Amino acid sequence: MNQPQVITVSELTKMIKASLEQPQFHNIAVEGEISNFKHHTSGHMYFTLKDETSRIKAVMFRSRNARLTFVPQDGDTVIVIGSLGVYEPNGEYQIYVDQMLPQGVGALHMQFEALKQKLAQEGLFAAERKRKLPFLPRKIGIITSPTGAAVRDCISVIRRRYPAMDILVIPAIVQGEAGPPSIIAALELAAGRSDLDVIILARGGGSIEELWSFNDENVARAIAACPIPVVSGVGHETDFTIADFAADLRAPTPSAAAELAVPDYRDLAQMVDQYMKQLIMTVEKTLHEKRQAVAYLTERRVFLRPEERIQREQQRIDELISTISRIMAHRFSITKQALENLAGKLDSLSPLAVLARGYAVCQKMDQSVVTDTRQVSCGEWVTVRLKSGSLLCQVEEGGTKTLE
């Protein structure tokens, strides 16, 4: 018989947790009665959900229960939507509640909450993907029923706020089974146009059944995929649809959607007037400062009598020229005297001066100077240099023989 593998309690708990984290235990709706309810000081809610034969622990964290529209109490029968998990320190499985609905909520509301939760987890409603509306759109597209009150309200508000605004009404069925495909087709038509800057998706108030076309998953995805910013104005102020969460901006009514999409031309005119006044004030201030600067400069003596400045500068130039001439003459005199002194010294050292006093220089034919009789031999030719000219001589014993 094979021995079972021994595992720790922690390992077993992790295995159970991994099993409960399968997709079939995500986004499940469970109905039951609340007991042992505790709203902790941290803001989290802890309670037990039970029926006639079973119970399960539940926790709803503060970030989730902040959106509750009622205060849960022991004995309340509710529907909770969430996921199963295991609290490992106690080895207990429990349901982590994302939403809580009171007993009696309809099937459509349940579908609404389930779809809302699903799309929110996908990031379809994320704030970072929302786009800002243009400050002043060129053209507005309105997707709605062409015969309903919503289209009249939108056009009336737009014409009142900005009479020159160009409007394109794109007809769509906004109720019943034909609603979702009609709305999607209208969105695709609007997305293919290059002249639209904003799309208003509008419908008047009604029951949840009448507004259900705007709770369709494909409609929500078409809104999110539309390259043009979409303003949702569906129902009355208290009505919320999936389209509201998928749109770039939600308005409580169709009229409010038109208010948000188009600026009031009177506000624009007032803004332009303010900017014009600021511009005039700035220009006047600048001109005043420049005039003061010009007046200050024109009052200075140099501008009143500019010839005086020129004359002073001319006199200064004449003085500089005279100074430079004196300095150059002085330096020339000093340099000339120094050169004369150096020339005298050089002349005193010159062999020509020695020759002028009657001396001669005797050189051999290789130009070497003869300073001793032993440097030459009898019959050798030498050159004798005098002050003026030179003699070619041949050495003879006891004397020299001069040749012409």
Secondary structure, 3 states (H helix, E strand, C coil): CCCCCCCCHHHHHHHHHHHHCCHHHCCEEEEEEEEEEEECCCCCEEEEEECCCCEEEEEECHHHHCCCCCCCCCCCEEEEEEEEEEECCCCEEEEEEEEEEECCCCHHHHHHHHHHHHHHHHCCCCHHHCCCCCCCCCEEEEEECCCCHHHHHHHHHHHHHCCCCEEEEEECCCCCCCHHHHHHHHHHHHHCCCCCCEEEEEECCCCCCCCHHHHCHHHHHHHHHCCCCEEEEECCCCCCCHHHHHCCEEECCHHHHHHHHCCCHHHHHHHHHHHHHHHHHHHHHHHHHHHHHHHHHHCCHHHHCHHHHHHHHHHHHHHHHHHHHHHHHHHHHHHHHHHHHHHHHHHHHCHHHHHHCCCCEEEECCCCECCCHHHCCCCCEEEEECCCCEEEEEEECCEEEECC
